[in-house]
Amino acid sequence: MFRLQPVVNNNNDLEPIRAAIEKHQLFSGLSADDMKLLLAPPGCRINVVEKGEMFAQQGESCPGVVVVVEGQFSAHRIAVSGEAILVKKFAAGDCMGPAMLYAKNKIYPFTMTADCCSTVLTITFVQIEAVLRCSLVFNNNYIRFLSGRIDHFRRKLAVLAQKDARTRILLYLKQELESANGSGLIKLRHSKTVIAQMLGLARPSLVRELGRMSDEGLISVDGRLILVNSPAIFDGLADFEQVAE
């Protein structure tokens, strides 16, 4: 069972937490007073979760915004078939829950399990709303974050809506290439096993299709490095990206 620790609201105790979460766009630029209000007990708590332990279970009530302070979590959603589908890896600085602030049913949409000994911060929705009422910076950050999440899920739906493996992989590589500032060289952030789960593919199918694309001279693969030799492989993908809009 994970360990619960209180957040003590004085400058020395808040500094490590502030340093960890202010890197996230949701909390960037907040004043010291805003941050102190945000992290004030009892509306804020820290949990230490050991490797392999579950922090949140799909369908359970979610009390607030969850921020990973240290470590990493795997988020799996259980499909109707009973299959556990990897939704996302939450690393230090990532957060979950802002979109549920005014939701009628505030429940965890997936199960979160610690990949290593990890620390998470939970800020209740009541406390989040209190800071939104008095901080213009936090309001702006919140709107930008939610806009970004909408775009993220639109892209993810566009990928999963495709039936063939190559189109899913190309959409994923295109998104990764955009994050690489158009250099043509992609450094995969996840292992091929994780990427396959994210794309709803079996790992052998992913590896086999990457191999075919390499044999065709479209890409070059070296471990986690993928060089796009022919940008033309992305031609026509714009039509697929519209499916979720």
Backbone bond lengths (Angstrom), bond angles and torsions (degrees), N, CA, C in turn:
res aa  C-N    CA-C-N  psi(-1)  N-CA   C-N-CA  omega(-1)  CA-C   N-CA-C  phi
1 M - - - 1.466 - - 1.519 108.86 -
2 F 1.344 115.82 137.81 1.459 118.44 -178.44 1.525 110.71 -69.75
3 R 1.330 114.79 157.99 1.460 121.46 -176.68 1.523 109.92 -97.07
4 L 1.312 116.80 136.59 1.460 122.68 179.35 1.516 109.46 -100.30
5 Q 1.330 116.27 131.50 1.458 121.60 178.21 1.524 109.17 -128.61
6 P 1.350 117.80 138.09 1.463 119.09 177.58 1.517 111.12 -75.36
7 V 1.318 115.73 155.50 1.459 120.28 171.83 1.519 107.33 -95.03
8 V 1.316 117.09 118.05 1.466 121.89 -179.94 1.514 107.65 -90.94
9 N 1.335 116.16 122.04 1.455 120.05 -170.96 1.526 112.41 -90.09
10 N 1.345 116.39 75.82 1.464 120.12 165.78 1.516 106.68 -136.25
11 N 1.300 116.94 163.12 1.463 121.14 -170.36 1.517 113.35 -56.88
12 N 1.339 118.01 -40.88 1.460 120.79 -177.56 1.527 111.58 -66.33
13 D 1.337 116.29 -43.49 1.466 119.99 -177.37 1.530 112.01 -73.03
14 L 1.335 116.94 -29.53 1.448 120.56 -178.31 1.512 112.99 -78.35
15 E 1.329 118.14 -22.81 1.456 121.00 -171.83 1.528 114.09 -58.22
16 P 1.359 120.01 -48.32 1.463 118.94 179.38 1.529 112.67 -62.08
17 I 1.344 115.98 -37.74 1.460 120.06 -179.62 1.521 109.70 -69.57
18 R 1.344 115.94 -45.20 1.462 120.00 178.78 1.523 110.81 -59.22
19 A 1.318 116.74 -43.80 1.465 121.12 -179.14 1.528 111.24 -62.21
20 A 1.333 116.35 -33.77 1.462 120.69 -177.97 1.521 111.87 -75.87
21 I 1.324 117.86 -40.12 1.462 119.50 -172.55 1.521 113.62 -93.08
22 E 1.341 118.95 -21.01 1.456 119.11 -176.58 1.528 112.45 -70.25
23 K 1.353 116.68 -10.86 1.468 119.92 175.93 1.527 111.20 -73.61
24 H 1.323 115.79 -20.95 1.464 119.91 179.20 1.520 109.03 -79.16
25 Q 1.336 117.20 140.48 1.457 120.89 -175.58 1.523 112.83 -60.19
26 L 1.326 117.21 -24.59 1.449 120.57 -179.57 1.531 112.08 -65.48
27 F 1.331 116.48 -31.40 1.466 120.76 -174.92 1.531 113.20 -113.54
28 S 1.317 116.39 4.86 1.462 121.03 -177.62 1.531 111.38 -66.86
29 G 1.336 115.82 134.08 1.463 120.73 174.54 1.509 115.48 80.77
30 L 1.333 118.50 4.50 1.464 120.21 178.99 1.528 110.17 -68.90
31 S 1.312 115.86 141.38 1.459 120.21 177.69 1.524 109.73 -70.45
32 A 1.318 115.84 166.46 1.464 120.70 178.69 1.527 110.53 -61.11
33 D 1.335 117.26 -37.78 1.468 120.79 179.75 1.529 110.99 -68.10
34 D 1.346 116.35 -40.99 1.464 119.89 178.37 1.524 110.55 -63.47
35 M 1.329 115.63 -42.43 1.459 119.86 -179.15 1.531 110.97 -66.53
36 K 1.314 116.07 -37.98 1.467 119.85 179.68 1.521 110.54 -65.67
37 L 1.338 116.37 -39.60 1.461 120.38 178.09 1.522 110.39 -67.43
38 L 1.322 116.00 -39.79 1.463 121.14 -178.98 1.522 111.57 -63.21
39 L 1.336 116.60 -38.27 1.463 121.33 -174.67 1.530 113.58 -98.29
40 A 1.327 117.18 12.71 1.464 120.54 -177.52 1.527 111.41 -72.05
41 P 1.342 117.60 133.61 1.467 119.88 172.62 1.527 109.18 -70.96
42 P 1.342 119.91 156.75 1.470 127.24 2.45 1.541 113.62 -90.78
43 G 1.331 116.92 9.38 1.450 119.59 -176.44 1.517 114.11 -81.93
44 C 1.305 115.84 11.33 1.458 120.99 -176.31 1.523 108.68 -144.62
45 R 1.326 117.58 135.78 1.461 119.75 179.33 1.527 110.15 -147.23
46 I 1.338 115.11 157.22 1.457 121.88 179.53 1.523 108.85 -116.58
47 N 1.339 115.54 137.28 1.460 121.20 174.47 1.522 109.40 -120.71
48 V 1.333 116.33 136.22 1.459 122.32 171.92 1.523 106.90 -103.63
49 V 1.322 116.84 119.95 1.460 122.42 -173.89 1.528 109.30 -115.90
50 E 1.320 116.81 123.92 1.465 120.80 -178.87 1.529 111.38 -75.41
51 K 1.314 116.53 159.52 1.461 122.40 -179.75 1.525 110.87 -55.67
52 G 1.322 116.27 131.62 1.450 121.57 178.01 1.516 114.51 86.36
53 E 1.328 117.08 -9.64 1.463 119.96 179.93 1.522 111.08 -85.66
54 M 1.307 115.05 151.19 1.460 122.08 -179.08 1.523 109.49 -92.79
55 F 1.339 115.58 129.52 1.468 120.04 177.20 1.521 110.90 -93.70
56 A 1.315 116.80 -40.46 1.460 121.20 -178.54 1.522 109.26 -138.97
57 Q 1.320 116.35 146.43 1.461 121.25 -179.47 1.527 110.02 -116.54
58 Q 1.309 115.83 136.32 1.460 122.14 179.06 1.532 110.30 -52.54
59 G 1.344 114.98 128.70 1.463 120.42 178.26 1.512 114.70 95.11
60 E 1.347 117.73 -13.82 1.462 120.47 178.30 1.534 110.19 -79.87
61 S 1.316 115.60 158.05 1.460 121.46 179.68 1.529 110.94 -64.45
62 C 1.326 116.16 134.15 1.464 122.01 178.66 1.526 108.45 -105.03
63 P 1.342 118.98 116.97 1.462 121.18 -173.99 1.522 115.22 -80.89
64 G 1.349 117.10 -16.45 1.452 117.71 -176.75 1.518 112.71 -179.47
65 V 1.317 115.30 -167.50 1.456 122.30 178.79 1.525 108.96 -77.96
66 V 1.320 116.08 130.06 1.467 122.33 -177.91 1.530 108.76 -106.24
67 V 1.333 116.42 127.10 1.463 122.13 179.70 1.521 109.02 -120.15
68 V 1.328 116.97 128.87 1.463 120.80 175.99 1.531 107.97 -81.22
69 V 1.322 115.98 115.87 1.476 121.24 -179.66 1.526 110.25 -85.99
70 E 1.341 116.24 -44.87 1.460 122.10 177.83 1.527 108.96 -141.77
71 G 1.336 116.78 151.35 1.454 120.84 174.89 1.517 113.43 91.41
72 Q 1.318 115.52 -155.55 1.473 121.41 -176.83 1.520 110.57 -156.08
73 F 1.328 115.97 145.35 1.463 122.42 178.20 1.526 110.33 -126.38
74 S 1.323 115.56 146.46 1.460 121.50 170.81 1.520 107.42 -102.29
75 A 1.339 115.12 130.71 1.461 120.61 178.15 1.522 108.93 -107.07
76 H 1.332 116.44 117.26 1.461 122.02 179.15 1.522 110.31 -116.11
77 R 1.318 115.03 138.63 1.458 120.47 174.58 1.524 108.35 -109.05
78 I 1.320 115.93 131.72 1.463 121.00 -179.42 1.519 109.11 -87.05
79 A 1.330 116.01 117.43 1.463 121.80 179.97 1.531 110.31 -76.75
80 V 1.328 116.00 168.80 1.470 121.11 179.11 1.528 110.55 -58.95
81 S 1.329 116.13 -31.94 1.469 121.07 -179.79 1.523 112.46 -72.81
82 G 1.346 115.98 -10.61 1.460 120.44 -177.20 1.510 113.17 95.28
83 E 1.327 116.70 -5.44 1.468 121.19 -179.86 1.522 110.58 -74.18
84 A 1.332 116.46 136.62 1.464 121.66 176.99 1.524 108.98 -89.71
85 I 1.330 116.95 116.04 1.457 122.16 -177.27 1.522 109.23 -104.82
86 L 1.332 116.52 124.68 1.457 120.48 178.10 1.524 109.74 -69.68
87 V 1.332 115.98 120.98 1.459 121.41 -178.71 1.521 111.31 -93.56
88 K 1.334 115.69 -43.66 1.462 119.79 -174.01 1.514 110.07 -167.05
89 K 1.323 115.09 154.45 1.453 122.36 169.23 1.526 107.08 -104.05
90 F 1.325 116.89 122.50 1.457 121.56 178.82 1.526 109.19 -98.60
91 A 1.332 116.62 113.62 1.461 121.69 -179.82 1.526 109.40 -102.18
92 A 1.322 116.29 176.12 1.468 121.39 179.78 1.528 110.00 -55.39
93 G 1.340 115.81 128.79 1.455 121.06 -179.38 1.515 113.63 98.82
94 D 1.351 117.34 -17.33 1.463 120.59 178.47 1.525 110.53 -78.47
95 C 1.321 116.13 155.74 1.469 118.87 177.87 1.515 111.08 -138.74
96 M 1.321 115.65 161.69 1.453 123.35 -177.59 1.523 108.74 -140.09
97 G 1.322 117.16 137.31 1.456 120.04 172.57 1.513 118.34 116.28
98 P 1.347 120.72 -15.79 1.468 118.62 -176.73 1.523 114.59 -55.41
99 A 1.329 117.27 -34.68 1.463 120.44 -177.31 1.528 112.64 -69.76
100 M 1.332 117.67 -13.35 1.470 120.75 -177.51 1.522 112.88 -91.57
101 L 1.334 117.39 3.16 1.462 121.12 -174.14 1.531 112.35 -50.41
102 Y 1.326 117.17 -47.45 1.471 120.65 -178.20 1.524 112.41 -110.62
103 A 1.312 116.05 18.33 1.461 119.80 178.40 1.536 110.51 -70.84
104 K 1.336 115.95 147.50 1.460 120.10 179.07 1.522 110.38 -68.52
105 N 1.327 116.27 -44.20 1.468 120.87 178.90 1.525 108.98 -113.48
106 K 1.301 115.50 105.79 1.465 120.60 -178.95 1.529 109.13 -91.64
107 I 1.326 115.77 91.76 1.461 119.97 -179.15 1.524 109.47 -129.82
108 Y 1.332 115.21 153.76 1.459 119.30 177.49 1.533 109.17 -67.26
109 P 1.340 117.65 127.23 1.467 119.98 -179.50 1.522 113.41 -80.92
110 F 1.331 116.39 -6.31 1.460 121.11 -179.85 1.521 109.40 -156.31
111 T 1.323 115.50 171.96 1.463 122.21 178.05 1.520 108.54 -97.76
112 M 1.341 116.47 132.15 1.461 121.96 -179.52 1.527 109.89 -109.25
113 T 1.327 116.05 122.51 1.460 122.42 -179.80 1.525 109.30 -122.92
114 A 1.328 116.82 136.78 1.464 121.36 -177.66 1.524 111.67 -73.41
115 D 1.335 116.81 129.57 1.466 121.79 176.18 1.526 110.98 -82.98
116 C 1.317 116.42 -17.94 1.464 123.60 177.35 1.523 106.41 -158.04
117 C 1.315 117.56 175.14 1.463 119.05 177.61 1.530 108.07 -59.92
118 S 1.318 116.35 119.76 1.467 120.92 -170.79 1.523 111.36 -132.78
119 T 1.326 114.55 157.81 1.458 121.60 178.93 1.520 109.41 -122.40
120 V 1.323 116.67 130.18 1.458 121.01 178.80 1.521 110.57 -125.02
121 L 1.312 114.61 147.23 1.458 122.71 177.93 1.520 108.12 -112.74
122 T 1.331 117.72 129.50 1.460 121.72 176.68 1.524 109.07 -114.36
123 I 1.329 116.50 124.44 1.465 122.90 177.94 1.523 107.02 -113.28
124 T 1.315 117.39 118.84 1.466 120.50 -174.39 1.526 111.23 -61.27
125 F 1.324 115.23 152.81 1.460 119.91 178.90 1.529 111.11 -62.93
126 V 1.321 117.40 -31.63 1.469 121.04 177.67 1.529 109.53 -62.10
127 Q 1.326 115.85 -43.10 1.463 120.15 -179.93 1.533 110.88 -69.44
128 I 1.329 116.80 -40.07 1.461 120.80 177.30 1.522 110.18 -58.22
129 E 1.323 116.06 -46.31 1.459 120.46 -178.65 1.526 111.63 -64.13
130 A 1.329 116.77 -36.35 1.464 120.75 179.02 1.529 111.14 -62.72
131 V 1.342 116.78 -41.14 1.462 120.38 179.93 1.529 110.39 -72.05
132 L 1.322 117.67 -35.89 1.467 120.67 177.12 1.529 111.30 -60.10
133 R 1.326 116.79 -33.99 1.464 120.60 -178.32 1.522 112.29 -69.28
134 C 1.328 117.76 -23.50 1.468 118.84 -174.02 1.527 114.36 -119.90
135 S 1.336 118.32 1.51 1.460 120.24 -177.85 1.525 111.05 -129.66
136 L 1.330 115.88 112.22 1.464 120.91 177.56 1.524 110.52 -66.83
137 V 1.331 117.14 -36.98 1.465 121.43 179.57 1.529 109.87 -61.15
138 F 1.321 116.48 -45.93 1.461 120.70 -179.35 1.528 110.20 -65.08
139 N 1.335 117.38 -38.16 1.459 120.98 176.49 1.519 111.16 -59.01
140 N 1.326 116.37 -48.25 1.461 121.03 -179.32 1.523 111.24 -63.66
141 N 1.339 116.27 -42.51 1.468 120.39 178.29 1.522 110.98 -60.57
142 Y 1.318 115.62 -41.40 1.461 121.41 -176.94 1.529 110.76 -64.06
143 I 1.340 115.90 -44.47 1.465 120.37 -179.65 1.526 110.32 -64.95
144 R 1.341 117.40 -42.80 1.465 120.79 179.08 1.527 111.01 -62.65
145 F 1.328 115.70 -41.65 1.458 119.82 -179.56 1.520 111.17 -62.76
146 L 1.336 116.48 -47.27 1.467 120.14 -179.03 1.523 111.21 -63.83
147 S 1.324 117.33 -37.01 1.466 120.76 177.66 1.520 110.25 -62.89
148 G 1.336 115.59 -41.38 1.458 120.40 178.90 1.516 112.22 -65.15
149 R 1.324 116.73 -37.19 1.466 120.41 -179.72 1.534 110.69 -68.46
150 I 1.329 116.17 -37.10 1.459 119.55 177.86 1.522 109.81 -60.76
151 D 1.332 116.19 -44.27 1.461 120.36 179.55 1.522 110.78 -65.51
152 H 1.347 116.76 -38.93 1.462 120.87 179.47 1.531 111.11 -61.24
153 F 1.326 116.46 -46.86 1.461 119.36 -177.86 1.527 111.20 -71.53
154 R 1.325 117.36 -31.35 1.461 119.58 174.96 1.522 110.11 -60.15
155 R 1.329 115.79 -44.18 1.455 120.50 179.96 1.529 111.29 -66.56
156 K 1.321 115.81 -40.42 1.461 119.35 -179.14 1.523 110.91 -65.48
157 L 1.314 116.10 -40.70 1.464 119.71 177.40 1.523 110.83 -63.83
158 A 1.328 116.02 -38.05 1.460 119.89 178.24 1.518 111.00 -60.89
159 V 1.332 116.34 -38.62 1.464 120.73 178.86 1.527 110.96 -67.69
160 L 1.323 115.99 -51.67 1.463 120.52 -174.85 1.524 112.88 -69.41
161 A 1.338 116.77 -18.63 1.463 119.67 179.59 1.527 112.22 -74.23
162 Q 1.332 116.71 -14.80 1.465 120.21 -177.98 1.526 110.66 -83.32
163 K 1.328 116.46 139.14 1.457 121.15 -177.23 1.527 112.81 -86.01
164 D 1.349 117.13 -32.29 1.457 118.01 -176.35 1.524 111.38 -93.59
165 A 1.323 115.35 146.76 1.463 122.32 -174.93 1.520 111.81 -62.74
166 R 1.349 117.63 -40.42 1.463 119.09 -175.28 1.522 111.97 -63.06
167 T 1.311 117.77 -42.50 1.459 120.02 -179.38 1.530 110.53 -64.08
168 R 1.317 117.49 -41.15 1.462 120.63 177.49 1.528 110.49 -60.07
169 I 1.330 115.18 -45.45 1.465 119.93 -178.12 1.526 110.71 -65.82
170 L 1.326 117.01 -41.99 1.465 120.51 -179.83 1.523 111.35 -63.70
171 L 1.323 117.23 -41.89 1.462 120.07 177.58 1.524 110.86 -62.13
172 Y 1.330 115.97 -40.89 1.470 120.30 178.25 1.528 110.58 -64.19
173 L 1.331 117.15 -46.48 1.469 120.74 -179.34 1.525 110.93 -64.45
174 K 1.310 117.39 -37.06 1.463 121.03 178.64 1.519 110.63 -62.06
175 Q 1.331 116.27 -42.82 1.456 120.13 178.83 1.530 111.06 -66.35
176 E 1.333 116.92 -39.83 1.454 120.52 178.47 1.529 110.64 -67.41
177 L 1.327 116.64 -36.75 1.460 121.04 179.74 1.527 110.92 -65.55
178 E 1.314 116.93 -37.92 1.461 121.05 177.48 1.523 111.04 -62.65
179 S 1.331 116.36 -34.79 1.468 121.05 177.20 1.524 111.87 -73.09
180 A 1.350 116.60 -20.01 1.469 121.32 -178.80 1.520 111.82 -91.30
181 N 1.344 116.75 16.78 1.469 122.57 176.17 1.527 112.86 61.19
182 G 1.327 116.78 29.42 1.450 120.39 173.86 1.509 115.94 69.11
183 S 1.328 117.98 21.94 1.465 120.83 -178.19 1.524 112.74 -74.58
184 G 1.324 116.90 -18.18 1.451 121.10 -177.54 1.511 113.04 91.39
185 L 1.338 116.70 -15.03 1.466 121.57 179.52 1.523 109.09 -106.80
186 I 1.321 115.38 123.45 1.463 121.35 -179.09 1.526 109.33 -109.48
187 K 1.325 116.19 127.19 1.459 121.08 172.20 1.522 107.17 -103.97
188 L 1.316 116.29 108.01 1.454 120.93 -176.27 1.521 110.94 -61.27
189 R 1.326 115.76 131.33 1.463 120.67 -178.71 1.520 112.27 -81.92
190 H 1.331 116.21 -16.77 1.461 120.68 -177.71 1.524 110.05 -128.20
191 S 1.321 114.96 162.86 1.466 119.80 175.36 1.521 109.28 -70.14
192 K 1.329 116.40 163.50 1.467 119.71 179.52 1.526 111.21 -65.20
193 T 1.321 117.11 -29.31 1.470 120.28 176.71 1.525 110.48 -63.37
194 V 1.326 116.17 -45.53 1.466 121.24 -179.67 1.528 110.66 -67.58
195 I 1.328 116.28 -42.75 1.470 119.93 179.42 1.525 110.46 -61.36
196 A 1.329 116.99 -41.78 1.461 120.83 178.33 1.526 110.58 -59.72
197 Q 1.321 116.65 -43.00 1.465 120.31 178.91 1.525 110.67 -64.23
198 M 1.327 116.70 -40.73 1.458 121.12 -179.79 1.533 111.54 -64.96
199 L 1.335 116.44 -31.44 1.456 121.06 -178.20 1.524 112.73 -92.86
200 G 1.338 116.23 -0.61 1.453 119.63 -179.40 1.514 113.11 69.95
201 L 1.341 115.75 32.83 1.463 121.61 -179.30 1.518 110.22 -119.92
202 A 1.331 116.06 158.57 1.464 120.21 170.08 1.530 106.96 -77.28
203 R 1.335 116.95 145.04 1.461 119.59 -178.56 1.534 112.29 -56.19
204 P 1.351 119.31 -43.53 1.470 118.91 178.36 1.532 112.80 -58.50
205 S 1.333 117.14 -34.96 1.461 120.81 178.99 1.524 110.70 -65.75
206 L 1.340 115.86 -41.68 1.465 120.55 178.32 1.523 110.79 -63.27
207 V 1.326 116.71 -49.90 1.465 121.48 -178.20 1.525 110.70 -62.69
208 R 1.322 116.18 -41.56 1.472 120.87 -179.48 1.535 111.10 -63.38
209 E 1.319 117.18 -42.98 1.465 120.27 -178.47 1.524 111.16 -70.50
210 L 1.333 117.33 -37.82 1.470 120.05 175.43 1.526 109.85 -62.53
211 G 1.332 115.89 -37.95 1.460 120.40 178.23 1.520 111.86 -64.10
212 R 1.329 116.62 -41.13 1.458 121.00 178.28 1.527 111.17 -64.04
213 M 1.336 115.70 -42.78 1.464 119.80 179.51 1.521 110.75 -65.22
214 S 1.338 116.41 -34.18 1.460 120.66 176.78 1.529 110.73 -68.85
215 D 1.333 116.63 -43.35 1.470 121.17 178.63 1.528 111.39 -61.65
216 E 1.323 116.23 -31.75 1.463 121.09 -179.85 1.529 111.80 -81.12
217 G 1.351 115.80 -3.80 1.462 119.94 178.46 1.515 114.85 80.57
218 L 1.338 116.87 10.06 1.459 120.50 -178.07 1.522 111.90 -77.24
219 I 1.332 115.64 -35.88 1.464 121.09 179.37 1.527 108.98 -138.82
220 S 1.331 115.39 163.74 1.463 121.88 171.46 1.520 106.93 -121.96
221 V 1.319 117.01 131.09 1.462 121.58 -175.57 1.524 109.97 -116.61
222 D 1.339 115.36 128.39 1.463 121.65 176.46 1.518 108.05 -139.16
223 G 1.337 115.67 90.69 1.460 119.31 -177.23 1.517 110.22 65.47
224 R 1.350 116.34 -119.84 1.461 121.16 178.92 1.527 112.34 -92.10
225 L 1.314 117.32 4.05 1.460 120.85 178.65 1.527 109.75 -99.82
226 I 1.326 116.13 130.00 1.456 121.99 177.08 1.524 108.66 -127.88
227 L 1.320 115.70 122.38 1.459 121.47 177.53 1.526 108.52 -102.92
228 V 1.323 115.51 123.96 1.459 120.76 178.22 1.529 107.84 -84.14
229 N 1.314 116.17 108.96 1.463 121.23 -178.12 1.523 112.39 -81.61
230 S 1.318 115.71 -26.91 1.462 120.22 -176.47 1.527 110.32 -133.84
231 P 1.346 117.12 96.46 1.471 119.88 178.65 1.525 113.25 -56.96
232 A 1.342 116.05 -17.90 1.467 119.76 -179.38 1.530 112.61 -64.43
233 I 1.350 116.73 -15.17 1.464 118.55 179.59 1.528 111.78 -64.27
234 F 1.350 116.01 -18.36 1.462 119.55 -179.30 1.527 112.23 -92.01
235 D 1.323 117.19 -3.51 1.463 119.96 179.11 1.527 109.98 -60.89
236 G 1.307 115.42 133.79 1.460 120.03 178.48 1.509 114.24 91.27
237 L 1.341 116.97 -9.70 1.466 118.48 -178.66 1.523 112.40 -73.10
238 A 1.332 116.79 -19.28 1.474 119.57 -179.79 1.518 110.67 -58.14
239 D 1.336 116.11 -35.57 1.473 119.29 179.94 1.527 110.94 -65.35
240 F 1.345 116.80 -37.85 1.459 119.89 179.18 1.523 111.52 -69.12
241 E 1.340 116.63 -32.97 1.457 120.37 -176.73 1.525 112.29 -71.00
242 Q 1.329 117.14 -11.73 1.460 120.32 -179.76 1.524 112.54 -86.45
243 V 1.330 118.16 -8.57 1.464 120.63 -170.83 1.523 113.08 -63.25
244 A 1.334 116.61 -28.76 1.460 118.93 -175.83 1.527 111.93 -97.39
245 E 1.313 117.89 3.21 1.458 119.68 -177.58 1.528 111.13 -87.79
